[in-house]
Amino acid sequence: MNKTAKILIVVALLAAVVLVITLKQGKSGTNAPDAELQPSANLPRLVDVGAGTCIPCKMMAPILEQLRSEYAGRLKVEFFDVREDPNVITEYDVMIIPTQILYDASGTELFRHEGFISKEDILAKFNELGVELTENK
C-alpha cells in the first residue's frame, strides 16, 4: 500500500472518530445552517462540509476561495466546519469529510461528493448537471 493510500485511510478513520464523538456529545452549534438551506439570490450553491484540520479539507480551501472569487454573483460557495458547528453533520447528512454538495438555483440538491475534488471537476459536474456558470472576467 502506498503512502498516499495510508494517509487517506488515516484521515478517513480520524473523520469517522470525530463524527462519532461529535454525535455522542450532542453539542448544539451556534451557526445552524437551517437558513442556509434556502437558496440565496437564486444562485446555484456549492456547500463544503469539513474541518480546518483535515488534510483533504485543507486542500479544498484554496479551491473554494478561487470559486468564491471567480464566480462571485453566479455561485454561492459555503464552507461549514464540523468542529465549530457539529449540527451541520446531521443538517447536511454528512458521513465523511470533506463532503461537497452541489445545489441548483432553486435549492435542489443535484450531486454529492465525498473527499477531495478539483476545481475543474466541480465546474465540469455543474455543467454536466445543466448548471452553466460563466467566470467573471
N, C-alpha and C positions, 0 to 999 in steps of 0.2 A: 504494500500500500504506500503511495507516495505521500510526501509531506503535506501537500495541499488537501488531500482527502482526509488525512488525520486531523488537520486543523478544522476542516468543515464539520467533521464528526464531533469534535470537542465543542465547537461553537453551538451546534445543534443541541447537544446534551446540556450545555450551560443554559441555553434559551429555555429548554424544557424545565430545568430545575427552577429557573426564575419564574416561569409561568406557574408552576405548581405552588411554589412558595407564595407568590402574589395572590393566587386564587384562594389558598388556605387562610391567608391573613384577612381576606375580605376587606381590604383597605378601600376607603372612599376617596377618590381623587377630586381635585378641585377644578379640573378642566374637562368636565364631562362633554363628550362630543355630540350630544343629542342635537344641539343647534347646528352643528357642523354637518349633520347628515342631510340637511336640506341643501338643495343646490344654491350656489351663490352667484347672483347676477346671471343665472342661466349659462354658466360656463361648465365645460367638462372639468372633472376633478381627477387628480392623482393623489391618493392618500397612501402614505408610507407609515407603517406601524413598526417601530423598532426600539432600539435603546442606544444611547450615546456611547456605550461601552462595547457594543458588539462589533466585531471586525467587519462583517458584510454591511452592517448598518453604517459604519464609518465610511465605507467605500461608496455607499449610496448618497451621502451628504453632499458632495460636490455636484453630483448629477442632479439632485433635487434643486440645488441652488441655480444651476445653469438653466434648467427647465423653468424655474420660477421667474428668472430674469428674461430669458429669451422668448418666453411665451406669455409674458405679462399681458393681462387683458384678454387672453384667449384660453388660458388654462389655469385653474386654481391648483396649486401644489401645497400639500399639507404634510407635516410630519408630527406624529404622536409618539412620545417616549413612554414605554410601558412602566418604566421606573418612576417617572413623575406622575403618571396617571394610569394606574393599573386597570381602571374601568374600561379603557379602550380595548383591552383584550376581549372582553365579552361584547362590547358595543359593536366591534367590527369582526367578531367571531374569528380571532386570530389563533392559530395553532403554533406557528413558528415565526420567529423574527429574523430578518425583516419580511414583512408582507406588504406588497403593493396592491392597491385596489384601484381600478380604473372605472370611472363613472361617466355617463353621458351628461349632457347639459340639463336633463330633467331629473338627474339624481339616481338613475337606474344603474346598478352595478353591471358592468359589462364583462369584466375579467379580473382575475385574482392571480397573483404570482407570489411564490414564497422563495426567499433567498435574494441574492444579488441579481440585478437586471441592468443592462446597459441603457444609456440614453437612447441609442439608436433602436434598440429592441422595444422600448416603451413607445417611441414615436411610431414605429412600424406597427405595433399592436393597435394603437389608437386608429391608425389609418386602415388597417385590416378590418377593424370593427365599424368602420364608416364614420369615424370622428376625424374630420380634417382640421388639422392645426396648421396655421401658417406662422412662420417665425417672424418676429418683429425685426425689421431691418434698420 
